Each structure stands twice: as C-alpha cells, then as structure tokens.
Amino acid sequence: MGHWKHRGRGFGMGWRGGFGRHGGHRSEMDAELAAVLGISSEELRAAKDTAITNMIEKAVAEGELAPKEAERMTAARKLR
C-alpha cells in the first residue's frame, strides 16, 4: 500500500529534469532537434547553454537564487 507515493512527478519529471535528460537519449534528441532547426548540434548546445546561463543570472538578479547556488549550478553544468 502507498506505493503510488514514490512514483515521482510524472513521465521523466524527476528531480534531475524533464523529458530527454536520461542517458544517451539527450544527445539523440539534440541531434534530431538541431537537424529540424537546420543548425549544427554544437550551435544548439551553445544556444542552450546561453539560455540556461541567462536564466540563472536572471534568477540571481531577482533574488530567487542565491549567488552561491548559481555558482554551484554553473560548475555542475561545466562537468557534463
């Protein structure tokens, strides 16, 4: 009983991110998305990194994220 409580937050919506964030699927999906957009995978990756960096900076500026936490998130992204 009660096993339903441990199923997470829906399809692919665990604590580490949403759909396409598990294993090799991310790179496959990125390659497909880049092809549809008519850009290279490297350009897509750079655009994603820029967007995430901008979101982190905005969250810090608005006081929604501590600067220390932003540094930790940025460092973790560089390790990927």
N, C-alpha and C positions, 0 to 999 in steps of 0.2 A: 504494500500500500504506500501511497505517497511518492511512487517513483516518478510521476509526472513533474514533480518539483525540480528535478535535476536534468531536464531536457534542454536547458539553455534558453536562448532568446529567439528561436526560430531558425530557419534554414541559413546556415553559415553566419549567424549573427552572434557568435560567441564573443568573449572579451577581447579577442585579438583582431577583430574586424569583420567585415561582411563577406559577401559572395566573392569567390575567386581569390581568397587570401590563404589558401592551404596548399602547400607543396608546390608542385610544378604547374598547377593549373593557372597560377597568376601569370607566368611568362607566356603560356599558350594564349591566354585571353588577351594579354597585352599585344602580342603579335597580331592576333586577329583584329583587334581594335585599331591598331596602327595601320593595318592594310586597308580597312574600311575608310579610315580618315585620309588615306593617301600620304602618310608620313612614315618615317622610319621608327623602329622600336626605340631607338636612342632618343629621338625627338619627343616621343610620347613619354618616356621615362623622365626626361628633363622637364617637360611641362607639368607632369605630376609632382615632381619634387618642388618645383617653383610654387605650385598651388598649395601644397602642404606647408611649405615654409611661410607663405603669406598668411595662411590660416592660423598658424602658430603665433606669428608676430601680431596679428590682429587680436587674438585671444589674450596675449600678454598686455597689449595696449589698452584693452577694455577691462582688464583686471579679472578676467575669467580663468587665467592660468598664471601660476607663479613663474617668475623668470627661471628659477632653479629647475622646475618641472619642464619648462620649454627646452632648457639645455640638455636635460636627460633624454627627452624625446628626440631631439635633433641628433644627439650622439647615437642613440639606438637605431635611427634611420640610416646613419652612415655605415653601420655594421652589417646591414643587409646586403 
